[in-house]
Structures are given as C-alpha cells and as structure tokens.
Amino acid sequence: MNFWKSIILFLIIFTMTLALLSADENALIGEWEGSIEVPGQELEIVIEFLFEVDQLVGFIDIPLQQAIDLPLKNITIEKSNITFAIKDVPGEPTFNGFLSEDGSTISGEFTQGGSTFTFFLIKKSEQEKLYEAAKLEEKLQAIRAFIDSTMSQWHVAGLSVAVVKDNDILMTEGFGYRDVEKELPVTSKTLFAIGSSSKAFTAFSVGLLVDEGLIDWDTPVIEYMPDFKMYDEFATQEMTPIDLLTHRSGLPRHDLMWYGAYFSREEMYDRLRYLEPNKPFRYTFQYQNLMYMTAGLMVGRLTNSTWEDVVHDRIFVPLGMNNSNFSVDASQNSDDFSLPYQVDENDEIAKMDFMNISAVGPAGSINSCADDMVQWVRMFLNKGKVDDTQIMLEATVENLITPHMFIGGESSSEELTYRAYGLGWFILTYRGHPYVQHGGNIDGFTALVNLLPDDNLGVVILTNQNNSSYTSTASYYIIDQLLDLEPVDWHGRNLGQKETLAEIEKVSETIERVEGTNPSHDLEDYVGVYENPGYGTIQIERNDKELYMVYHSFASPLEHWHYDIFKPTEGLPAKSNILLEFHTNLQGDIFRLTAPFESSVSPIVFEKLPPEKMSDPVYLLQFAGTYKLAEIKVSVELNKSGLLMLTYPGQPAYELHPYADNKFHIGDLENYYVKFHIDKKSVTGMSFIQPNGIINAERVEESE
C-alpha cells in the first residue's frame, strides 16, 4: 500500500470514529501542541486525544523531560470546559482549560503539587498532519537514496537500518546483499554480529540485578565473587560493578589473550590475575573487554544461570527480540543471516571466516537485526518501559547513560564534543545535541547504535563489513535529516580520511632489520611449548627448514628477522607486525620467548615447558636412586605427589622441577640445575650445574 492510499484509509477510519463521539468529544480529538509557562521558560508539550475501545483516551509528550506517551486520566469535557490529568505522576498534575469557540485552542491552568501555571495549546489541522507526513516521507526517501548511492563507494556489501522517533518506528529496512555470491538481499530480519554494541546489554543486565537488590553499584566485586583476583591487589579489593563497566580497571586491552583463544569464560576469568596493568586503578579510561566478560560472569553466578539466559529472558523476550542470539554458530542455523566481509588489498569485497567469541560473549557476542534492535533503542528512549511494563527503573536507565568516566584526548571533529563513558555507552554531544552511542566491530561486521534522548531519536546501522567507518557516516546523515540540521558532508569527509588512513597503514611498523645475522642455535633448539599463565601457550614447531608457530587459533611460519628474533608471516600475528624474541640462559639453553602482544606493557613472557614425559611419574621413577659425589652420597626419591626430591647431607630436601629433557631446576635456587645421564636406556649419573661450574656424580648401588 503506497503512502497516499494509507492516508486516505486513515481519513476514512478517522471519519467513522468521529461519528461515534459527542460533539464536544469530536472537538477534542486530534493532536495539540503548546507549552506550560513555568518560571524562566516555556515547557513544550504535545497532547493527543484518541477514541479507543469506546472511550476517549489521551497521551502527553514532554520533550524536555524525555517523556513520551504518558497516559492521561480523568478526561472530561463539558461544553467548553476541559479537564484531564497525567496518570501515575507525583503531585497530581492536572489541566483545567477552556476550548475556544472555533475549537482551535485550549488555554487555562496547570496545577501540580500545589503550584499553578498557565498553559496554552493549539490544535494541529489535518492539513498540517498531511504536510508533516509528506515531509517525513521525503526525508526517509532521501535517507534511502543516500545509502543506495554511497554504500558502494565504501565497498559495503550489505547493511540494515532501524530508526525510531518519538516512539514511532520510521524504518527497519535492508540494503545490499547478505550473501554477495548468491545475491541474497539484506532484510529487516537479517542477522548481523553487533560486536561491542553488546556491552550495553551487559550493563543493562547488571542494572536489572541492581533493581532487584542482588547487586549494589558500589560494593566490591569480590563480595559477589570471592575468587575474583586482579594483578593489582588494590584493584582486587576495591573493584566495583561500576568499575567493571566503565573501563577504568587499570588494564590495557590485552585482546590477544582472548581473541581466537580456546579458553572457557571461567578460564579467562581465572587468568585475569596474571595480566599486567599499565595504569593505576581508576586513573584513566582504557577500553577493556575482559572486564565486561567478568561482569557477565557475575550476572550468571548471582542468578544461578548464565549471562545469556538473563539477557534472553529479561531483555530479548519482553522486547520481542525473537531473532537475536549469542553466537555466530546460532546465526548460521537461521534462515536469514549475513556472511562476514572485508575489503581486500585490491579494494574488492571479500568473504571472511566467522569468529566465534562466545567465551567473552558479554563483551560482544550478540547477533541481531533491524527489527529487533529498533525495539531495544525504543525501550531506552522510553526510559526502560515496554508498552505498559517498566522492565527497569527509570533512575537505573538514567544511570546507564550518565557519564561515569571522562575520556581524554581531542574529538575527531568539531561536531562531536564532550566525551565520556557511562555504563555500556559512550556519551558525548552531536552538534549540540546530547548523544549516546556505542559501536561494535568483530570479524566481518560493524555496528553503531545511536540514541539522542532529548530528541527522542534512535538510529541503528548494522553492516557486514569488517572495521567499517560507514556506520557513522550513515548515522550522522540520518540524524541530520531527522533533526532538520544543515547536512554535513560526512560521506566526503570520512571517505577522504579513510583513504588517508589506508596509506598510513601501508607503512610497516616492524623494527629495522639487521642484515647478515644468524640464529644463535640450531632450529631444533627453539622447538617446544612456551607458556604464560595469562596468555596461554605458544607452540614452536620445525617445518622443513623453518620454524612454525601456533598460538590460539592462529598459525604461521616464522621468518628469521635477525639474531634470535623471528617474524610471523601469515594471519593476525603478521598483520600486527609482531616479532618473537627467543632468550638464552647462562647454560646456553633457549628457555623463554617474549612477544609484544600488548604494546602498552612489557613484552609478554612465555617460559619454555619441559617435555610432557618429564611430568610422568613412570618416566621419573628411573631417576630415583643414590648418586656418589666424591665421597658424599646424594639420594633422589619420587614422592607420593609424583615429584622428584633431592637430598644432600646436611641440607633440606629440594624439589626437582622439570626444566628440559632429563634436566631439572633445583628448588628455588636460581641457576642451579641437575641433569641426569642415560646410557643405553639406563641412568648412569647426573651433573650438578651451578653458576660457578659443573660437578658430576656417578650412580651407585645402595650397598656401596
């Protein structure tokens, strides 16, 4: 049905409805605009009277207070005298007015809490409504034309748009393709990964538990999770739910700890204690995904369920977000999902692999569509209300979008000012308008969710392009259109910046190579498993004449760069210009490697692990026995815990910690080792390796 046919049908229904009303009620039906004269300003209001289910009903909007569709009660009209009140608002706010003879204005007194002010309303004519509807449709057509004409220049395969204004859904539409090869179009139900836009859902889930009294914003997390532990003890003891959600933990991103990893959520949580901070706790804003994962884990534990269950049951269900899910695997089982894409080196659209980040899900694993996301932003603009149900206290919703942490640095443009972070939302201003937003990026997808609370406007852009800045370009254009702002050429400006950044990224950041050097050891000596308690393991293998690394889900050949430094040549490690440095100890062994996985702290240290057999009690048993060192007898025993114990006369027993093949570190003595010698599969002796030399001991029978 086209726009004008819809208007004609509306007028027919409207005329039939009027026939059921009295003459006085007929005069009241319609939309009224005006203001209340409060001290120092005019408080703008919009009131609409309707006929629903055989009775007269009304709703009021107060834009300055971000109040939309507040229901009216006690509506009475007798001749020209009109009375009505705002329902469920303290102070019994009541209007007592007089309808003018021509039925075009209402004026009178507004009372609330014992105070009285004058008010004045003007009725909007049907012609004005038709004009406004046509003007709105013109803006929507301009938005569609803008997207159709610009998305190809950004090499965006497909996107969906959701727009809500004054509680009315204006758009939920798809553009381009969700599958380029098959030419499957994007629809309003097409699923996209929304990445870090999920953080607002996690903060909301915490807020729900605050409303229930299960969580207090300012109570330390350790009181809810006694096993919570950070690298910094002060942060361990003082970290609160608000700290988790405002990126002020003192930790830098440490993304390569979790990205592509096979750790469970609990395993990542347990590894937090090993991640080095680079700033004091609460000192500065540093975006941090693992703190949001921790907040989600806390929500799950306190409800004896999971973060996913809480978000699904208490957000998705009441909002009718029936298509949304928490895993790209679930998306691929649906009938309408988008594939992930990137722009390759030839400026062509190329398909990517899906990245499953379910383990760190509260930081960014939600997948959704335009139809669902429009309900999410509408609920926020309605201050936590869905239809007649308040799913979150207004004060809690307000707290989520209130600045809690200042963000330093200069703004990217003069139109965007005052940068801060709330709880799951960035807070700033757009061309003087209060502006709340959060983007999301994960392999092959970029999203941007925008709220302008004072303007009752919400805009969502979902794309299937990796790390795209088109989401902000499209969002700003839509905002300009719907707020009647002089359009900024965001398309031209951002496209130019994108090309400049692309040129900068072509410049290698790898340190200068020293030519003519060789590794200090045979390649076989570098082979092994290296472990960091926070980041996990890096496995170094020998592949013909080169080394090969495996870290999490990433694998790459290693090119010798210089000395004992090697460079990955494939995948994420190569794109990140990461260099691995191998280290030699006093004994000449390759015993660790370091990798700059987090640039704001010291290189991450991975210690070389001994072969697996060195932890096998059956294998270790062969070393048990007596060894003669000059005239001194030293004994080695295997205890009940499966550890070798070294006893030297006159000294305490020392644990022998596996270090390398048949080599052990002696207790906590730095640079003291023993190495067992095996000849024809039997142990013949051992060597004490000390900083000042090596002493050999022969194995002897107990009777000797």
ZAMARGU-4260 file (C-alpha; in steps of 0.2 Angstrom, whole numbers, plus 5000, padded with zeros to 4 digits):
<rodrens>
0) 5000/5000/5000 | 5008/5017/4995 | 5009/5032/5006 | 4994/5042/4999 | 4982/5026/5000
5) 4987/5024/5018 | 4982/5042/5022 | 4965/5040/5013 | 4962/5025/5023 | 4967/5033/5039
10) 4955/5048/5035 | 4940/5036/5031 | 4943/5027/5048 | 4945/5043/5057 | 4928/5050/5050
15) 4919/5034/5055 | 4926/5035/5073 | 4921/5053/5075 | 4903/5048/5071 | 4903/5038/5087
20) 4908/5053/5098 | 4898/5068/5105 | 4901/5085/5098 | 4911/5090/5112 | 4922/5075/5111
25) 4924/5077/5092 | 4931/5094/5095 | 4945/5087/5107 | 4950/5073/5096 | 4967/5076/5087
30) 4985/5082/5091 | 4988/5098/5101 | 5004/5107/5103 | 5009/5121/5115 | 5018/5124/5132
35) 5016/5127/5151 | 5023/5143/5157 | 5034/5138/5171 | 5046/5151/5179 | 5060/5155/5167
40) 5055/5145/5152 | 5041/5138/5142 | 5039/5119/5144 | 5034/5112/5127 | 5021/5099/5127
45) 5012/5089/5114 | 4995/5081/5118 | 4985/5068/5108 | 4967/5063/5111 | 4960/5047/5103
50) 4945/5036/5103 | 4950/5019/5109 | 4938/5004/5114 | 4923/5015/5116 | 4931/5028/5126
55) 4941/5044/5125 | 4960/5042/5129 | 4975/5054/5129 | 4994/5054/5129 | 5006/5068/5133
60) 5024/5071/5127 | 5036/5082/5137 | 5052/5083/5126 | 5062/5092/5138 | 5059/5079/5151
65) 5061/5065/5138 | 5043/5059/5142 | 5034/5051/5128 | 5016/5045/5128 | 5012/5047/5146
70) 4994/5042/5148 | 4981/5054/5153 | 4967/5051/5165 | 4950/5058/5171 | 4947/5066/5154
75) 4931/5076/5155 | 4923/5089/5143 | 4908/5099/5147 | 4903/5112/5134 | 4919/5122/5133
80) 4927/5117/5150 | 4940/5103/5148 | 4949/5094/5162 | 4962/5080/5162 | 4977/5074/5172
85) 4993/5064/5169 | 4992/5047/5176 | 5005/5039/5188 | 5015/5055/5190 | 5018/5063/5208
90) 5009/5079/5213 | 4993/5075/5203 | 4997/5086/5188 | 4980/5092/5181 | 4975/5103/5167
95) 4959/5114/5168 | 4956/5123/5152 | 4944/5132/5141 | 4941/5127/5122 | 4939/5142/5111
100) 4924/5145/5100 | 4932/5139/5084 | 4939/5124/5093 | 4957/5128/5088 | 4965/5132/5105
105) 4964/5127/5123 | 4970/5138/5137 | 4969/5138/5156 | 4979/5132/5172 | 4990/5118/5175
110) 4992/5113/5193 | 5005/5101/5201 | 5010/5099/5220 | 5001/5115/5225 | 5009/5126/5211
115) 4999/5133/5197 | 5005/5139/5180 | 4996/5144/5164 | 4996/5133/5148 | 4991/5136/5130
120) 4988/5123/5116 | 4985/5124/5098 | 4976/5111/5088 | 4985/5104/5073 | 4975/5103/5057
125) 4973/5088/5046 | 4981/5098/5033 | 4996/5101/5044 | 4997/5082/5048 | 4997/5078/5030
130) 5010/5090/5026 | 5021/5083/5040 | 5018/5066/5035 | 5024/5070/5017 | 5039/5080/5023
135) 5044/5064/5034 | 5042/5053/5019 | 5053/5064/5009 | 5066/5063/5022 | 5065/5044/5023
140) 5067/5044/5004 | 5082/5055/5005 | 5090/5043/5018 | 5086/5028/5006 | 5094/5037/4991
145) 5109/5042/5001 | 5113/5024/5007 | 5109/5017/4989 | 5121/5030/4981 | 5136/5029/4994
150) 5137/5012/5001 | 5146/5005/4985 | 5159/5018/4987 | 5163/5011/5004 | 5163/4994/4997
155) 5149/4989/5009 | 5141/4973/5004 | 5125/4975/5014 | 5118/4984/5029 | 5101/4986/5038
160) 5094/5002/5046 | 5082/5004/5061 | 5076/5022/5065 | 5063/5026/5079 | 5057/5044/5083
165) 5045/5050/5096 | 5041/5032/5099 | 5036/5029/5081 | 5046/5016/5071 | 5051/5025/5055
170) 5062/5012/5047 | 5068/4994/5048 | 5075/4991/5031 | 5089/4981/5022 | 5101/4987/5008
175) 5113/4977/4998 | 5117/4959/5000 | 5119/4947/5015 | 5127/4935/5003 | 5136/4943/4988
180) 5139/4927/4978 | 5121/4921/4979 | 5114/4939/4978 | 5103/4936/4993 | 5097/4953/4999
185) 5098/4960/5017 | 5081/4961/5025 | 5075/4969/5041 | 5077/4952/5049 | 5094/4948/5043
190) 5106/4944/5057 | 5122/4954/5059 | 5135/4952/5073 | 5134/4968/5083 | 5151/4966/5092
195) 5154/4978/5106 | 5136/4986/5105 | 5133/4970/5116 | 5141/4979/5130 | 5125/4990/5133
200) 5115/4974/5135 | 5128/4968/5148 | 5127/4984/5158 | 5108/4983/5157 | 5108/4965/5164
205) 5119/4971/5179 | 5106/4986/5181 | 5092/4973/5182 | 5100/4964/5196 | 5103/4981/5205
210) 5084/4984/5204 | 5082/4968/5212 | 5094/4971/5226 | 5106/4957/5221 | 5120/4970/5216
215) 5125/4987/5223 | 5134/4998/5211 | 5147/5002/5224 | 5150/4986/5233 | 5167/4977/5228
220) 5165/4963/5216 | 5175/4952/5227 | 5160/4951/5239 | 5150/4944/5225 | 5164/4933/5218
225) 5176/4929/5232 | 5188/4921/5219 | 5190/4937/5209 | 5208/4942/5208 | 5217/4955/5198
230) 5236/4958/5196 | 5235/4973/5207 | 5229/4969/5225 | 5221/4986/5227 | 5211/4984/5212
235) 5206/4966/5218 | 5199/4973/5234 | 5191/4989/5228 | 5184/4985/5210 | 5165/4988/5209
240) 5152/4984/5196 | 5153/5002/5190 | 5172/5000/5188 | 5170/4984/5178 | 5158/4993/5166
245) 5167/5010/5164 | 5185/5004/5158 | 5194/5011/5172 | 5202/4995/5179 | 5220/5000/5175
250) 5221/4986/5162 | 5225/4990/5144 | 5216/4979/5131 | 5226/4963/5132 | 5215/4957/5117
255) 5227/4944/5111 | 5224/4935/5127 | 5206/4930/5122 | 5205/4934/5104 | 5205/4917/5094
260) 5208/4908/5111 | 5200/4891/5116 | 5198/4896/5134 | 5182/4895/5143 | 5174/4910/5151
265) 5179/4904/5168 | 5197/4900/5162 | 5199/4918/5155 | 5192/4925/5172 | 5205/4914/5181
270) 5219/4921/5171 | 5215/4940/5175 | 5227/4939/5190 | 5242/4937/5178 | 5238/4952/5166
275) 5249/4967/5170 | 5241/4984/5171 | 5249/4999/5164 | 5239/5012/5173 | 5234/5014/5192
280) 5216/5008/5196 | 5203/5021/5192 | 5217/5033/5184 | 5211/5034/5166 | 5199/5027/5153
285) 5206/5011/5144 | 5194/5001/5134 | 5194/4983/5141 | 5184/4969/5135 | 5188/4956/5149
290) 5180/4967/5162 | 5164/4966/5153 | 5166/4947/5152 | 5168/4947/5171 | 5153/4957/5173
295) 5143/4945/5163 | 5150/4930/5173 | 5145/4939/5189 | 5127/4941/5182 | 5127/4922/5178
300) 5133/4917/5195 | 5122/4928/5205 | 5106/4922/5196 | 5112/4903/5196 | 5111/4904/5177
305) 5121/4912/5163 | 5123/4930/5156 | 5115/4923/5140 | 5099/4917/5150 | 5097/4933/5159
310) 5098/4944/5143 | 5087/4932/5133 | 5074/4930/5147 | 5074/4948/5154 | 5078/4958/5138
315) 5075/4949/5122 | 5059/4941/5127 | 5050/4957/5134 | 5056/4967/5120 | 5051/4954/5107
320) 5069/4952/5100 | 5064/4935/5094 | 5078/4934/5081 | 5093/4939/5092 | 5106/4926/5098
325) 5123/4925/5106 | 5134/4915/5094 | 5138/4916/5076 | 5135/4897/5076 | 5117/4900/5080
330) 5115/4914/5067 | 5121/4901/5054 | 5107/4890/5058 | 5094/4903/5055 | 5085/4907/5038
335) 5091/4925/5036 | 5109/4929/5042 | 5123/4939/5034 | 5140/4932/5029 | 5155/4942/5035
340) 5165/4953/5023 | 5181/4963/5022 | 5189/4975/5009 | 5204/4966/5002 | 5221/4974/4996
345) 5213/4977/4979 | 5198/4986/4986 | 5187/4971/4982 | 5173/4964/4994 | 5180/4948/5000
350) 5172/4935/5012 | 5179/4932/5029 | 5178/4917/5041 | 5166/4919/5056 | 5174/4922/5073
355) 5166/4914/5087 | 5169/4925/5103 | 5155/4916/5114 | 5168/4914/5128 | 5170/4933/5130
360) 5152/4935/5125 | 5146/4949/5137 | 5159/4960/5129 | 5152/4957/5111 | 5144/4941/5105
365) 5126/4946/5102 | 5119/4945/5084 | 5103/4954/5080 | 5093/4963/5066 | 5085/4979/5062
370) 5068/4973/5068 | 5075/4968/5085 | 5087/4982/5088 | 5073/4995/5085 | 5064/4988/5100
375) 5080/4990/5110 | 5083/5008/5106 | 5064/5012/5108 | 5064/5005/5126 | 5079/5015/5131
380) 5071/5031/5124 | 5055/5026/5134 | 5066/5025/5150 | 5065/5007/5152 | 5047/5005/5148
385) 5040/4992/5135 | 5022/4996/5131 | 5014/4997/5149 | 5028/4987/5158 | 5043/4995/5166
390) 5057/4982/5164 | 5070/4993/5173 | 5068/5008/5185 | 5069/5025/5176 | 5083/5030/5188
395) 5093/5015/5184 | 5091/5018/5165 | 5097/5036/5168 | 5112/5030/5177 | 5117/5019/5162
400) 5118/5034/5151 | 5125/5046/5164 | 5144/5050/5162 | 5155/5040/5174 | 5172/5041/5167
405) 5179/5056/5157 | 5188/5051/5141 | 5203/5062/5137 | 5210/5067/5121 | 5204/5078/5107
410) 5187/5075/5097 | 5188/5068/5080 | 5178/5083/5073 | 5171/5099/5079 | 5153/5092/5078
415) 5157/5079/5092 | 5161/5086/5109 | 5162/5081/5127 | 5167/5063/5128 | 5164/5052/5142
420) 5158/5034/5146 | 5143/5029/5155 | 5139/5010/5158 | 5140/5002/5141 | 5138/5018/5132
425) 5149/5032/5125 | 5142/5049/5130 | 5145/5065/5120 | 5136/5079/5110 | 5132/5079/5092
430) 5131/5097/5085 | 5125/5102/5102 | 5113/5088/5105 | 5116/5076/5119 | 5121/5060/5111
435) 5123/5042/5117 | 5131/5028/5106 | 5141/5013/5105 | 5149/5004/5091 | 5154/4986/5088
440) 5167/4978/5077 | 5171/4959/5075 | 5177/4949/5061 | 5167/4954/5045 | 5154/4965/5054
445) 5152/4983/5061 | 5138/4991/5070 | 5133/5008/5078 | 5119/5011/5090 | 5114/5029/5092
450) 5102/5037/5105 | 5098/5056/5106 | 5087/5056/5121 | 5082/5074/5121 | 5076/5072/5103
455) 5068/5055/5106 | 5078/5048/5091 | 5086/5032/5090 | 5096/5025/5075 | 5104/5008/5072
460) 5116/5004/5057 | 5122/4986/5055 | 5134/4981/5042 | 5143/4965/5036 | 5159/4975/5033
465) 5175/4972/5044 | 5180/4988/5054 | 5169/4999/5043 | 5168/5018/5047 | 5152/5019/5035
470) 5141/5016/5050 | 5145/5033/5057 | 5144/5041/5040 | 5126/5034/5038 | 5121/5038/5056
475) 5126/5056/5055 | 5117/5059/5039 | 5101/5051/5046 | 5102/5062/5062 | 5105/5077/5052
480) 5090/5074/5041 | 5078/5070/5055 | 5083/5084/5066 | 5082/5097/5052 | 5100/5101/5053
485) 5110/5108/5039 | 5118/5092/5032 | 5137/5090/5035 | 5146/5081/5021 | 5151/5066/5032
490) 5152/5055/5016 | 5165/5066/5008 | 5175/5070/5024 | 5175/5052/5031 | 5179/5044/5014
495) 5194/5056/5012 | 5200/5051/5030 | 5198/5033/5026 | 5209/5034/5011 | 5222/5044/5021
500) 5222/5030/5034 | 5224/5017/5022 | 5240/5025/5015 | 5247/5026/5033 | 5243/5008/5037
505) 5254/5003/5022 | 5269/5009/5031 | 5277/4995/5040 | 5279/4997/5059 | 5292/4982/5061
510) 5309/4987/5068 | 5323/4989/5055 | 5331/4973/5051 | 5350/4970/5054 | 5356/4961/5039
515) 5369/4946/5039 | 5364/4939/5056 | 5360/4921/5060 | 5351/4912/5075 | 5362/4908/5089
520) 5356/4889/5090 | 5351/4875/5078 | 5332/4877/5074 | 5328/4862/5083 | 5333/4870/5100
525) 5319/4883/5098 | 5306/4869/5096 | 5294/4867/5111 | 5279/4874/5120 | 5281/4891/5129
530) 5268/4896/5142 | 5262/4912/5150 | 5250/4910/5164 | 5239/4924/5157 | 5240/4921/5139
535) 5242/4903/5137 | 5254/4893/5126 | 5264/4896/5110 | 5270/4881/5101 | 5285/4882/5091
540) 5287/4868/5078 | 5300/4863/5065 | 5294/4863/5047 | 5307/4858/5035 | 5320/4872/5035
545) 5309/4885/5045 | 5301/4887/5062 | 5282/4887/5063 | 5271/4895/5077 | 5254/4890/5084
550) 5245/4902/5096 | 5227/4900/5100 | 5218/4898/5083 | 5232/4907/5073 | 5246/4898/5065
555) 5261/4905/5054 | 5278/4901/5048 | 5292/4911/5056 | 5304/4921/5046 | 5321/4924/5053
560) 5322/4943/5056 | 5339/4945/5064 | 5349/4937/5079 | 5336/4927/5089 | 5321/4936/5083
565) 5308/4929/5071 | 5293/4937/5062 | 5277/4928/5058 | 5272/4929/5040 | 5254/4924/5040
570) 5237/4929/5048 | 5234/4941/5063 | 5252/4940/5070 | 5259/4945/5053 | 5246/4959/5051
575) 5250/4965/5069 | 5269/4966/5065 | 5273/4955/5080 | 5291/4949/5082 | 5295/4935/5093
580) 5311/4936/5103 | 5320/4920/5110 | 5331/4921/5125 | 5346/4911/5131 | 5350/4907/5149
585) 5368/4905/5157 | 5368/4887/5152 | 5366/4892/5134 | 5348/4885/5133 | 5334/4893/5124
590) 5322/4894/5139 | 5309/4908/5135 | 5302/4919/5122 | 5294/4936/5123 | 5281/4943/5112
595) 5273/4961/5112 | 5255/4955/5112 | 5250/4971/5122 | 5260/4986/5117 | 5257/4996/5132
600) 5266/4984/5144 | 5282/4975/5144 | 5283/4961/5131 | 5273/4945/5137 | 5285/4932/5144
605) 5282/4914/5139 | 5293/4901/5148 | 5298/4885/5139 | 5290/4870/5146 | 5299/4854/5148
610) 5294/4839/5138 | 5277/4831/5144 | 5287/4815/5149 | 5295/4825/5162 | 5279/4826/5172
615) 5276/4807/5170 | 5279/4798/5187 | 5283/4782/5177 | 5296/4790/5167 | 5303/4800/5183
620) 5305/4784/5193 | 5320/4779/5183 | 5330/4794/5191 | 5327/4788/5209 | 5342/4781/5217
625) 5359/4785/5225 | 5372/4796/5217 | 5390/4797/5223 | 5398/4815/5223 | 5416/4812/5228
630) 5414/4804/5245 | 5397/4811/5248 | 5381/4801/5244 | 5366/4811/5237 | 5349/4802/5236
635) 5334/4805/5224 | 5317/4799/5228 | 5300/4800/5220 | 5287/4806/5232 | 5268/4802/5233
640) 5264/4818/5223 | 5275/4812/5209 | 5289/4824/5212 | 5307/4820/5212 | 5316/4825/5229
645) 5334/4828/5230 | 5343/4825/5247 | 5360/4832/5251 | 5368/4828/5268 | 5366/4842/5280
650) 5354/4852/5269 | 5335/4851/5267 | 5327/4841/5254 | 5324/4850/5237 | 5310/4848/5224
655) 5317/4845/5207 | 5306/4854/5195 | 5306/4848/5177 | 5316/4860/5166 | 5321/4852/5150
660) 5325/4834/5143 | 5331/4825/5159 | 5336/4841/5166 | 5328/4849/5182 | 5329/4865/5192
665) 5334/4863/5210 | 5321/4870/5221 | 5320/4889/5221 | 5339/4891/5219 | 5342/4902/5204
670) 5353/4895/5190 | 5355/4878/5199 | 5351/4863/5190 | 5354/4844/5189 | 5355/4834/5173
675) 5353/4815/5173 | 5363/4805/5160 | 5356/4790/5152 | 5367/4777/5143 | 5358/4763/5134
680) 5341/4767/5142 | 5349/4766/5160 | 5353/4781/5171 | 5372/4781/5174 | 5374/4798/5184
685) 5370/4816/5185 | 5378/4833/5184 | 5376/4847/5196 | 5375/4863/5185 | 5380/4879/5195
690) 5384/4897/5191 | 5402/4893/5195 | 5404/4876/5186 | 5398/4858/5184 | 5400/4844/5196
695) 5397/4826/5190 | 5390/4812/5201 | 5390/4793/5197 | 5375/4782/5201 | 5379/4769/5213
700) 5370/4754/5222 | 5363/4757/5239 | 5376/4745/5247 | 5391/4754/5240
</rodrens>
